[in-house]
Every structure is written in C-alpha cells, then in structure tokens.
Amino acid sequence: MNNDFKDIVFNRRSVRVFDENYKIPRDEMLQIIKETTEAPSSVNLQPWRFVVVESQEGKDKLRPLIEFNISQNDTSSAMIIIFGDMKCYEKTEEIYGRAVEKGLMTEEEKKKMVDLIMPAYTGATRQKMNDIVKIDSSLAAMQMQLVARAHGYETCLIGGFEEDVIAEEFGLDKERYVPVTIVAIGKGNEDASDSVRLEPEEVTRFE
C-alpha cells in the first residue's frame, strides 16, 4: 500500500495501456470499492452503483460502446462502470437504521432525517435527481482513482461511451440507473504524459 498522500494525489495520471496479463484479485477489488464508498454524498444516500466488467465476455460486450477507448478496455484488469441510482432514496430507512444500530444516532434523530429526506427526494424532478446522483457518483469516481493508486494501480476516467444503451446492455433499468463514468483500472504499462493546468488566479474569484 502506498500511503504517500502527495504521490497519490499529485502524481496521478490517466493511463490508457495496462498489463493485460494482470487481474486484480476479487477480494482486493471489493476492498477498493469499499474504500471508494467512503466518499461523501448528499444526506449519505450513496447513490453510486458499480458494474465491474472484468471477464472477456463482459469486455466484448463493452467494446462496441466505447469506440475511442478500446486500449483501456482490452488491457485493463477491469472497466468499472459507475451508475447513479435515481431511486437511491429507497435505501434511506436501511442506511439510517444501520446508523441507529451502530449508535451513531438515536431512533428519534433517524425518524426526523427520514421524514425530511423522503418527501424531498420522492418529490424531486428527474433533472434534479439526475444532478444529485451524478455529482455524488462523480465524487466516488475521483475517490476510486486515488484509492486505486494507494493499492498500486493506475486508472483512466472515461466519459466517451454510449450512454443511451449501456445500462440495458448490462441488464439494468436505464430509467433508474444513469451512467456517470467508467474507470479503467489495472497495472499501468506505459509512462503517462503530464498535462497542464490553469493557474488558480485564472479559475478563482474572491468576493
């Protein structure tokens, strides 16, 4: 494990070619996802859902949906598709109930939160829910990239894919599960080039 914060954050690069002979063990992949889900989310509803495409069959299914990202698909240990669950509020009672069980809040506090969350989320427009789940799931995607580096792996964040069909191709309800991004993950097999960043003064305004 790499615990060097500066190395993990500031030396992260998008890697597009991986060691195709290396597969991340299933238990480590689940640990990476567990650490990823420590990311923050609105009222802790954790709307992210992950489809880990690691088999040859799965990658063959994904390949035609990611026209410009074939090398990542064919060489990575896995392509992790991150979806946002538009009905994440259905787990409100379960999430807050577990918090009560762990002594993190009282039953009264839980009821108050549930009573606030449910009408707000069930009454939200589709666009509002889409924004919520995409923002929260994007935070998870960023966290996943950093967690992966801590485990000794590299990643590439992919936004170019067939958004309209990818959920159905992997057996999900496309009305409920909105695709957010794909994280290619594996042992890096190339020296990724550096990139430029705008200066803070160019992107910041103080008032």
FIKOLZA-1660 file (N, C-alpha, C; in steps of 0.1 Angstrom, whole numbers, plus 5000, padded with zeros to 4 digits):
% residues 207
   i   px   py   pz ch aa at
   1 5008 4988 5000  A  M  N
   1 5000 5000 5000  A  M CA
   1 5009 5012 5000  A  M  C
   2 5005 5022 4992  A  N  N
   2 5011 5035 4991  A  N CA
   2 5004 5045 5000  A  N  C
   3 5011 5050 5011  A  N  N
   3 5005 5059 5020  A  N CA
   3 5010 5074 5018  A  N  C
   4 5017 5076 5007  A  D  N
   4 5023 5089 5004  A  D CA
   4 5012 5098 4998  A  D  C
   5 5006 5106 5005  A  F  N
   5 4995 5114 5001  A  F CA
   5 4998 5122 4988  A  F  C
   6 5010 5129 4989  A  K  N
   6 5014 5138 4977  A  K CA
   6 5016 5129 4965  A  K  C
   7 5022 5118 4966  A  D  N
   7 5024 5109 4954  A  D CA
   7 5011 5105 4949  A  D  C
   8 5002 5100 4957  A  I  N
   8 4989 5095 4953  A  I CA
   8 4981 5106 4945  A  I  C
   9 4981 5118 4951  A  V  N
   9 4972 5128 4945  A  V CA
   9 4979 5135 4933  A  V  C
  10 4992 5139 4935  A  F  N
  10 4998 5148 4925  A  F CA
  10 5005 5141 4914  A  F  C
  11 5007 5128 4916  A  N  N
  11 5013 5120 4905  A  N CA
  11 5003 5111 4898  A  N  C
  12 4991 5113 4901  A  R  N
  12 4980 5106 4894  A  R CA
  12 4980 5110 4879  A  R  C
  13 4980 5101 4870  A  R  N
  13 4978 5104 4856  A  R CA
  13 4969 5094 4850  A  R  C
  14 4963 5098 4838  A  S  N
  14 4954 5089 4831  A  S CA
  14 4963 5079 4823  A  S  C
  15 4962 5067 4826  A  V  N
  15 4969 5056 4819  A  V CA
  15 4960 5049 4810  A  V  C
  16 4964 5047 4798  A  R  N
  16 4955 5041 4787  A  R CA
  16 4959 5027 4783  A  R  C
  17 4971 5023 4788  A  V  N
  17 4976 5009 4784  A  V CA
  17 4980 5003 4797  A  V  C
  18 4975 4991 4800  A  F  N
  18 4977 4984 4812  A  F CA
  18 4984 4970 4809  A  F  C
  19 4989 4963 4820  A  D  N
  19 4994 4950 4818  A  D CA
  19 4982 4940 4817  A  D  C
  20 4980 4936 4804  A  E  N
  20 4968 4928 4802  A  E CA
  20 4968 4914 4808  A  E  C
  21 4980 4910 4813  A  N  N
  21 4981 4897 4820  A  N CA
  21 4978 4898 4835  A  N  C
  22 4976 4910 4840  A  Y  N
  22 4974 4911 4854  A  Y CA
  22 4959 4913 4857  A  Y  C
  23 4954 4905 4866  A  K  N
  23 4940 4907 4871  A  K CA
  23 4940 4910 4886  A  K  C
  24 4933 4920 4889  A  I  N
  24 4931 4924 4903  A  I CA
  24 4923 4913 4910  A  I  C
  25 4928 4908 4921  A  P  N
  25 4920 4897 4928  A  P CA
  25 4906 4903 4933  A  P  C
  26 4897 4894 4933  A  R  N
  26 4883 4898 4936  A  R CA
  26 4882 4904 4950  A  R  C
  27 4889 4899 4960  A  D  N
  27 4888 4904 4973  A  D CA
  27 4894 4918 4974  A  D  C
  28 4905 4920 4966  A  E  N
  28 4911 4934 4966  A  E CA
  28 4902 4944 4959  A  E  C
  29 4895 4939 4948  A  M  N
  29 4886 4948 4941  A  M CA
  29 4875 4952 4950  A  M  C
  30 4869 4943 4958  A  L  N
  30 4859 4947 4967  A  L CA
  30 4864 4956 4978  A  L  C
  31 4876 4955 4982  A  Q  N
  31 4882 4964 4992  A  Q CA
  31 4884 4978 4986  A  Q  C
  32 4888 4978 4973  A  I  N
  32 4889 4991 4967  A  I CA
  32 4875 4998 4966  A  I  C
  33 4865 4990 4963  A  I  N
  33 4852 4996 4962  A  I CA
  33 4847 5000 4976  A  I  C
  34 4850 4992 4986  A  K  N
  34 4846 4996 5000  A  K CA
  34 4853 5009 5004  A  K  C
  35 4865 5011 5000  A  E  N
  35 4872 5024 5004  A  E CA
  35 4867 5035 4995  A  E  C
  36 4863 5032 4983  A  T  N
  36 4857 5042 4974  A  T CA
  36 4844 5047 4980  A  T  C
  37 4836 5039 4986  A  T  N
  37 4823 5043 4992  A  T CA
  37 4824 5051 5004  A  T  C
  38 4836 5054 5009  A  E  N
  38 4838 5064 5019  A  E CA
  38 4837 5078 5014  A  E  C
  39 4835 5080 5001  A  A  N
  39 4833 5093 4995  A  A CA
  39 4820 5099 5001  A  A  C
  40 4819 5113 5001  A  P  N
  40 4807 5119 5006  A  P CA
  40 4796 5118 4996  A  P  C
  41 4784 5119 5001  A  S  N
  41 4772 5120 4993  A  S CA
  41 4761 5128 5000  A  S  C
  42 4752 5133 4992  A  S  N
  42 4741 5141 4998  A  S CA
  42 4733 5133 5007  A  S  C
  43 4731 5138 5019  A  V  N
  43 4724 5131 5031  A  V CA
  43 4728 5116 5032  A  V  C
  44 4740 5113 5028  A  N  N
  44 4745 5100 5029  A  N CA
  44 4737 5089 5022  A  N  C
  45 4731 5092 5011  A  L  N
  45 4723 5082 5004  A  L CA
  45 4731 5073 4994  A  L  C
  46 4743 5077 4992  A  Q  N
  46 4753 5068 4985  A  Q CA
  46 4746 5062 4972  A  Q  C
  47 4743 5071 4962  A  P  N
  47 4736 5066 4950  A  P CA
  47 4744 5059 4940  A  P  C
  48 4758 5058 4942  A  W  N
  48 4766 5051 4933  A  W CA
  48 4764 5036 4932  A  W  C
  49 4764 5030 4920  A  R  N
  49 4763 5016 4918  A  R CA
  49 4774 5012 4908  A  R  C
  50 4780 5001 4911  A  F  N
  50 4792 4997 4903  A  F CA
  50 4790 4984 4895  A  F  C
  51 4793 4984 4883  A  V  N
  51 4794 4972 4875  A  V CA
  51 4808 4969 4871  A  V  C
  52 4815 4959 4876  A  V  N
  52 4829 4956 4874  A  V CA
  52 4830 4947 4862  A  V  C
  53 4834 4952 4851  A  V  N
  53 4835 4944 4838  A  V CA
  53 4849 4939 4837  A  V  C
  54 4851 4926 4841  A  E  N
  54 4864 4920 4841  A  E CA
  54 4866 4908 4833  A  E  C
  55 4855 4901 4829  A  S  N
  55 4855 4889 4821  A  S CA
  55 4857 4893 4806  A  S  C
  56 4862 4883 4799  A  Q  N
  56 4863 4885 4784  A  Q CA
  56 4849 4888 4778  A  Q  C
  57 4840 4880 4783  A  E  N
  57 4826 4882 4777  A  E CA
  57 4821 4896 4780  A  E  C
  58 4823 4901 4792  A  G  N
  58 4819 4914 4796  A  G CA
  58 4826 4925 4788  A  G  C
  59 4839 4923 4786  A  K  N
  59 4847 4933 4778  A  K CA
  59 4843 4933 4763  A  K  C
  60 4839 4921 4758  A  D  N
  60 4835 4920 4744  A  D CA
  60 4821 4928 4743  A  D  C
  61 4813 4927 4753  A  K  N
  61 4800 4934 4753  A  K CA
  61 4802 4950 4754  A  K  C
  62 4812 4953 4761  A  L  N
  62 4815 4968 4764  A  L CA
  62 4822 4974 4752  A  L  C
  63 4831 4966 4745  A  R  N
  63 4839 4972 4734  A  R CA
  63 4832 4981 4724  A  R  C
  64 4821 4976 4718  A  P  N
  64 4814 4985 4708  A  P CA
  64 4808 4998 4714  A  P  C
  65 4807 4998 4727  A  L  N
  65 4801 5010 4734  A  L CA
  65 4811 5021 4737  A  L  C
  66 4824 5018 4735  A  I  N
  66 4834 5028 4739  A  I CA
  66 4844 5029 4728  A  I  C
  67 4840 5034 4717  A  E  N
  67 4847 5034 4704  A  E CA
  67 4861 5040 4705  A  E  C
  68 4863 5050 4713  A  F  N
  68 4876 5057 4714  A  F CA
  68 4885 5052 4726  A  F  C
  69 4881 5042 4733  A  N  N
  69 4888 5038 4745  A  N CA
  69 4890 5023 4745  A  N  C
  70 4893 5017 4733  A  I  N
  70 4895 5003 4732  A  I CA
  70 4907 4998 4739  A  I  C
  71 4918 5005 4739  A  S  N
  71 4930 5000 4746  A  S CA
  71 4928 4998 4761  A  S  C
  72 4921 5008 4767  A  Q  N
  72 4918 5006 4781  A  Q CA
  72 4910 4994 4784  A  Q  C
  73 4899 4992 4775  A  N  N
  73 4891 4980 4777  A  N CA
  73 4898 4967 4776  A  N  C
  74 4907 4966 4766  A  D  N
  74 4913 4954 4762  A  D CA
  74 4925 4950 4771  A  D  C
  75 4931 4960 4778  A  T  N
  75 4943 4957 4786  A  T CA
  75 4941 4959 4801  A  T  C
  76 4931 4966 4805  A  S  N
  76 4929 4968 4820  A  S CA
  76 4925 4955 4827  A  S  C
  77 4927 4955 4840  A  S  N
  77 4921 4945 4848  A  S CA
  77 4906 4945 4848  A  S  C
  78 4901 4957 4848  A  A  N
  78 4886 4958 4848  A  A CA
  78 4882 4972 4843  A  A  C
  79 4870 4972 4838  A  M  N
  79 4864 4985 4835  A  M CA
  79 4852 4986 4844  A  M  C
  80 4853 4996 4853  A  I  N
  80 4843 4998 4863  A  I CA
  80 4833 5008 4859  A  I  C
  81 4821 5004 4855  A  I  N
  81 4810 5013 4851  A  I CA
  81 4803 5019 4864  A  I  C
  82 4803 5032 4865  A  I  N
  82 4796 5038 4877  A  I CA
  82 4783 5044 4872  A  I  C
  83 4772 5039 4879  A  F  N
  83 4759 5044 4876  A  F CA
  83 4754 5051 4888  A  F  C
  84 4745 5060 4886  A  G  N
  84 4738 5067 4897  A  G CA
  84 4724 5062 4898  A  G  C
  85 4720 5058 4910  A  D  N
  85 4706 5052 4912  A  D CA
  85 4696 5063 4914  A  D  C
  86 4687 5065 4905  A  M  N
  86 4677 5076 4906  A  M CA
  86 4667 5073 4917  A  M  C
  87 4667 5061 4922  A  K  N
  87 4658 5057 4933  A  K CA
  87 4666 5054 4946  A  K  C
  88 4677 5060 4947  A  C  N
  88 4686 5058 4959  A  C CA
  88 4679 5060 4972  A  C  C
  89 4669 5068 4972  A  Y  N
  89 4661 5071 4984  A  Y CA
  89 4654 5059 4990  A  Y  C
  90 4653 5049 4982  A  E  N
  90 4646 5037 4987  A  E CA
  90 4655 5030 4998  A  E  C
  91 4667 5034 4999  A  K  N
  91 4676 5028 5009  A  K CA
  91 4677 5037 5021  A  K  C
  92 4669 5048 5022  A  T  N
  92 4670 5057 5033  A  T CA
  92 4668 5051 5046  A  T  C
  93 4657 5043 5048  A  E  N
  93 4654 5037 5060  A  E CA
  93 4665 5027 5064  A  E  C
  94 4670 5019 5055  A  E  N
  94 4681 5010 5057  A  E CA
  94 4694 5016 5062  A  E  C
  95 4698 5027 5055  A  I  N
  95 4710 5034 5058  A  I CA
  95 4709 5040 5072  A  I  C
  96 4699 5047 5075  A  Y  N
  96 4697 5054 5088  A  Y CA
  96 4694 5044 5099  A  Y  C
  97 4688 5033 5095  A  G  N
  97 4686 5022 5105  A  G CA
  97 4699 5016 5110  A  G  C
  98 4708 5015 5101  A  R  N
  98 4721 5009 5105  A  R CA
  98 4729 5019 5113  A  R  C
  99 4727 5032 5111  A  A  N
  99 4733 5042 5119  A  A CA
  99 4728 5042 5133  A  A  C
 100 4715 5039 5135  A  V  N
 100 4710 5037 5148  A  V CA
 100 4716 5025 5155  A  V  C
 101 4717 5014 5148  A  E  N
 101 4722 5001 5153  A  E CA
 101 4737 5003 5158  A  E  C
 102 4744 5012 5151  A  K  N
 102 4758 5014 5154  A  K CA
 102 4760 5025 5165  A  K  C
 103 4749 5030 5169  A  G  N
 103 4749 5041 5180  A  G CA
 103 4753 5054 5175  A  G  C
 104 4752 5057 5162  A  L  N
 104 4756 5069 5156  A  L CA
 104 4745 5080 5156  A  L  C
 105 4733 5075 5159  A  M  N
 105 4722 5085 5161  A  M CA
 105 4711 5077 5168  A  M  C
 106 4702 5085 5174  A  T  N
 106 4690 5079 5181  A  T CA
 106 4679 5076 5171  A  T  C
 107 4670 5068 5175  A  E  N
 107 4658 5065 5167  A  E CA
 107 4650 5078 5164  A  E  C
 108 4650 5087 5173  A  E  N
 108 4643 5099 5171  A  E CA
 108 4650 5108 5160  A  E  C
 109 4663 5108 5161  A  E  N
 109 4671 5115 5151  A  E CA
 109 4669 5109 5137  A  E  C
 110 4669 5096 5137  A  K  N
 110 4667 5089 5124  A  K CA
 110 4653 5092 5118  A  K  C
 111 4643 5092 5126  A  K  N
 111 4630 5095 5121  A  K CA
 111 4629 5109 5115  A  K  C
 112 4635 5118 5122  A  K  N
 112 4635 5132 5118  A  K CA
 112 4642 5133 5104  A  K  C
 113 4653 5126 5102  A  M  N
 113 4660 5127 5090  A  M CA
 113 4652 5120 5078  A  M  C
 114 4647 5109 5081  A  V  N
 114 4639 5101 5071  A  V CA
 114 4627 5110 5067  A  V  C
 115 4620 5116 5077  A  D  N
 115 4609 5124 5074  A  D CA
 115 4612 5137 5065  A  D  C
 116 4625 5141 5066  A  L  N
 116 4629 5152 5058  A  L CA
 116 4633 5148 5044  A  L  C
 117 4640 5137 5044  A  I  N
 117 4646 5132 5031  A  I CA
 117 4636 5127 5021  A  I  C
 118 4627 5118 5026  A  M  N
 118 4618 5111 5017  A  M CA
 118 4609 5120 5008  A  M  C
 119 4602 5130 5014  A  P  N
 119 4594 5139 5006  A  P CA
 119 4603 5147 4996  A  P  C
 120 4615 5151 5001  A  A  N
 120 4623 5159 4992  A  A CA
 120 4628 5151 4980  A  A  C
 121 4632 5139 4982  A  Y  N
 121 4637 5131 4971  A  Y CA
 121 4626 5125 4962  A  Y  C
 122 4615 5120 4968  A  T  N
 122 4605 5115 4960  A  T CA
 122 4597 5125 4952  A  T  C
 123 4598 5138 4957  A  G  N
 123 4591 5149 4950  A  G CA
 123 4601 5157 4941  A  G  C
 124 4613 5153 4940  A  A  N
 124 4623 5159 4931  A  A CA
 124 4620 5157 4917  A  A  C
 125 4623 5166 4908  A  T  N
 125 4622 5164 4894  A  T CA
 125 4632 5154 4889  A  T  C
 126 4630 5148 4878  A  R  N
 126 4640 5139 4872  A  R CA
 126 4654 5146 4870  A  R  C
 127 4653 5158 4865  A  Q  N
 127 4665 5166 4863  A  Q CA
 127 4673 5168 4876  A  Q  C
 128 4666 5171 4887  A  K  N
 128 4672 5173 4900  A  K CA
 128 4678 5161 4905  A  K  C
 129 4671 5150 4904  A  M  N
 129 4677 5137 4908  A  M CA
 129 4689 5133 4900  A  M  C
 130 4688 5136 4887  A  N  N
 130 4699 5133 4878  A  N CA
 130 4712 5141 4883  A  N  C
 131 4710 5153 4886  A  D  N
 131 4721 5161 4891  A  D CA
 131 4727 5156 4904  A  D  C
 132 4718 5152 4913  A  I  N
 132 4723 5147 4926  A  I CA
 132 4731 5135 4924  A  I  C
 133 4726 5125 4917  A  V  N
 133 4733 5112 4916  A  V CA
 133 4745 5113 4908  A  V  C
 134 4746 5122 4898  A  K  N
 134 4758 5124 4890  A  K CA
 134 4769 5131 4898  A  K  C
 135 4765 5141 4906  A  I  N
 135 4775 5148 4914  A  I CA
 135 4781 5138 4924  A  I  C
 136 4772 5131 4932  A  D  N
 136 4777 5122 4942  A  D CA
 136 4785 5110 4936  A  D  C
 137 4781 5105 4925  A  S  N
 137 4788 5094 4919  A  S CA
 137 4801 5098 4913  A  S  C
 138 4802 5111 4909  A  S  N
 138 4815 5116 4904  A  S CA
 138 4825 5118 4915  A  S  C
 139 4820 5121 4927  A  L  N
 139 4829 5121 4939  A  L CA
 139 4835 5107 4941  A  L  C
 140 4826 5097 4940  A  A  N
 140 4831 5083 4942  A  A CA
 140 4841 5080 4931  A  A  C
 141 4839 5084 4919  A  A  N
 141 4848 5081 4908  A  A CA
 141 4862 5087 4911  A  A  C
 142 4862 5099 4916  A  M  N
 142 4875 5105 4919  A  M CA
 142 4882 5098 4931  A  M  C
 143 4874 5094 4941  A  Q  N
 143 4879 5087 4952  A  Q CA
 143 4885 5074 4948  A  Q  C
 144 4878 5067 4938  A  M  N
 144 4882 5054 4934  A  M CA
 144 4896 5055 4927  A  M  C
 145 4899 5066 4920  A  Q  N
 145 4911 5067 4913  A  Q CA
 145 4923 5069 4923  A  Q  C
 146 4920 5076 4934  A  L  N
 146 4930 5078 4944  A  L CA
 146 4932 5065 4952  A  L  C
 147 4921 5058 4956  A  V  N
 147 4922 5046 4963  A  V CA
 147 4930 5036 4954  A  V  C
 148 4928 5035 4941  A  A  N
 148 4935 5026 4932  A  A CA
 148 4950 5028 4933  A  A  C
 149 4954 5041 4933  A  R  N
 149 4968 5044 4933  A  R CA
 149 4974 5040 4947  A  R  C
 150 4967 5041 4957  A  A  N
 150 4971 5036 4970  A  A CA
 150 4974 5021 4970  A  A  C
 151 4966 5014 4962  A  H  N
 151 4967 5000 4961  A  H CA
 151 4978 4996 4951  A  H  C
 152 4984 5005 4944  A  G  N
 152 4994 5002 4934  A  G CA
 152 4990 5001 4920  A  G  C
 153 4978 5006 4917  A  Y  N
 153 4972 5005 4904  A  Y CA
 153 4970 5019 4898  A  Y  C
 154 4968 5019 4885  A  E  N
 154 4966 5032 4878  A  E CA
 154 4952 5031 4872  A  E  C
 155 4947 5043 4868  A  T  N
 155 4933 5044 4863  A  T CA
 155 4932 5053 4851  A  T  C
 156 4921 5052 4844  A  C  N
 156 4918 5062 4834  A  C CA
 156 4903 5064 4835  A  C  C
 157 4899 5077 4836  A  L  N
 157 4885 5080 4837  A  L CA
 157 4879 5082 4823  A  L  C
 158 4868 5075 4820  A  I  N
 158 4863 5075 4806  A  I CA
 158 4849 5081 4806  A  I  C
 159 4847 5091 4798  A  G  N
 159 4834 5098 4796  A  G CA
 159 4828 5095 4782  A  G  C
 160 4836 5090 4773  A  G  N
 160 4831 5087 4760  A  G CA
 160 4826 5073 4758  A  G  C
 161 4813 5071 4759  A  F  N
 161 4807 5058 4757  A  F CA
 161 4792 5060 4754  A  F  C
 162 4786 5050 4750  A  E  N
 162 4772 5050 4745  A  E CA
 162 4762 5051 4757  A  E  C
 163 4759 5063 4762  A  E  N
 163 4752 5065 4774  A  E CA
 163 4737 5059 4773  A  E  C
 164 4732 5060 4761  A  D  N
 164 4718 5056 4759  A  D CA
 164 4715 5041 4761  A  D  C
 165 4725 5033 4759  A  V  N
 165 4723 5019 4758  A  V CA
 165 4731 5011 4768  A  V  C
 166 4741 5017 4775  A  I  N
 166 4750 5009 4783  A  I CA
 166 4743 5002 4795  A  I  C
 167 4733 5009 4801  A  A  N
 167 4726 5003 4812  A  A CA
 167 4719 4990 4808  A  A  C
 168 4712 4991 4797  A  E  N
 168 4704 4979 4793  A  E CA
 168 4714 4968 4788  A  E  C
 169 4725 4971 4782  A  E  N
 169 4734 4961 4778  A  E CA
 169 4739 4953 4790  A  E  C
 170 4740 4959 4802  A  F  N
 170 4744 4952 4813  A  F CA
 170 4733 4948 4823  A  F  C
 171 4721 4947 4817  A  G  N
 171 4709 4942 4825  A  G CA
 171 4703 4952 4835  A  G  C
 172 4705 4965 4833  A  L  N
 172 4699 4974 4843  A  L CA
 172 4688 4982 4836  A  L  C
 173 4679 4987 4845  A  D  N
 173 4668 4996 4840  A  D CA
 173 4674 5010 4837  A  D  C
 174 4674 5014 4824  A  K  N
 174 4680 5026 4821  A  K CA
 174 4673 5038 4826  A  K  C
 175 4661 5037 4830  A  E  N
 175 4653 5048 4836  A  E CA
 175 4658 5051 4850  A  E  C
 176 4662 5040 4856  A  R  N
 176 4666 5041 4871  A  R CA
 176 4681 5043 4872  A  R  C
 177 4689 5037 4864  A  Y  N
 177 4703 5037 4866  A  Y CA
 177 4710 5046 4855  A  Y  C
 178 4714 5058 4858  A  V  N
 178 4720 5066 4848  A  V CA
 178 4735 5065 4848  A  V  C
 179 4741 5063 4837  A  P  N
 179 4756 5061 4836  A  P CA
 179 4763 5074 4839  A  P  C
 180 4773 5073 4847  A  V  N
 180 4781 5085 4851  A  V CA
 180 4795 5085 4844  A  V  C
 181 4802 5075 4846  A  T  N
 181 4816 5074 4840  A  T CA
 181 4820 5059 4841  A  T  C
 182 4832 5057 4835  A  I  N
 182 4838 5044 4835  A  I CA
 182 4852 5046 4840  A  I  C
 183 4857 5038 4850  A  V  N
 183 4870 5038 4855  A  V CA
 183 4878 5026 4850  A  V  C
 184 4887 5028 4841  A  A  N
 184 4896 5017 4837  A  A CA
 184 4907 5015 4848  A  A  C
 185 4909 5003 4853  A  I  N
 185 4919 5001 4864  A  I CA
 185 4928 4989 4861  A  I  C
 186 4940 4990 4865  A  G  N
 186 4949 4979 4863  A  G CA
 186 4964 4983 4866  A  G  C
 187 4973 4974 4863  A  K  N
 187 4987 4977 4865  A  K CA
 187 4991 4985 4852  A  K  C
 188 4996 4998 4855  A  G  N
 188 5000 5006 4844  A  G CA
 188 5011 5000 4835  A  G  C
 189 5010 5002 4822  A  N  N
 189 5021 4996 4813  A  N CA
 189 5025 5006 4803  A  N  C
 190 5025 5019 4808  A  E  N
 190 5030 5030 4800  A  E CA
 190 5034 5041 4809  A  E  C
 191 5043 5050 4804  A  D  N
 191 5046 5062 4811  A  D CA
 191 5036 5073 4807  A  D  C
 192 5026 5076 4815  A  A  N
 192 5016 5086 4811  A  A CA
 192 5022 5100 4811  A  A  C
 193 5019 5107 4801  A  S  N
 193 5024 5121 4799  A  S CA
 193 5018 5130 4809  A  S  C
 194 5025 5141 4813  A  D  N
 194 5020 5151 4822  A  D CA
 194 5010 5160 4814  A  D  C
 195 5003 5168 4821  A  S  N
 195 4994 5177 4814  A  S CA
 195 4994 5191 4821  A  S  C
 196 4989 5201 4815  A  V  N
 196 4989 5214 4820  A  V CA
 196 4976 5217 4828  A  V  C
 197 4977 5226 4837  A  R  N
 197 4966 5231 4845  A  R CA
 197 4965 5246 4845  A  R  C
 198 4953 5252 4844  A  L  N
 198 4952 5266 4845  A  L CA
 198 4956 5271 4859  A  L  C
 199 4962 5283 4860  A  E  N
 199 4966 5288 4872  A  E CA
 199 4954 5291 4881  A  E  C
 200 4956 5291 4895  A  P  N
 200 4945 5293 4904  A  P CA
 200 4938 5307 4901  A  P  C
 201 4946 5317 4898  A  E  N
 201 4941 5330 4895  A  E CA
 201 4932 5330 4883  A  E  C
 202 4933 5321 4874  A  E  N
 202 4925 5320 4862  A  E CA
 202 4911 5314 4865  A  E  C
 203 4910 5307 4875  A  V  N
 203 4898 5299 4878  A  V CA
 203 4891 5303 4891  A  V  C
 204 4896 5313 4897  A  T  N
 204 4892 5317 4911  A  T CA
 204 4887 5331 4912  A  T  C
 205 4877 5334 4919  A  R  N
 205 4872 5347 4921  A  R CA
 205 4869 5349 4936  A  R  C
 206 4875 5360 4942  A  F  N
 206 4873 5363 4956  A  F CA
 206 4863 5375 4957  A  F  C
 207 4854 5374 4966  A  E  N
 207 4845 5385 4969  A  E CA
 207 4843 5387 4984  A  E  C
% end
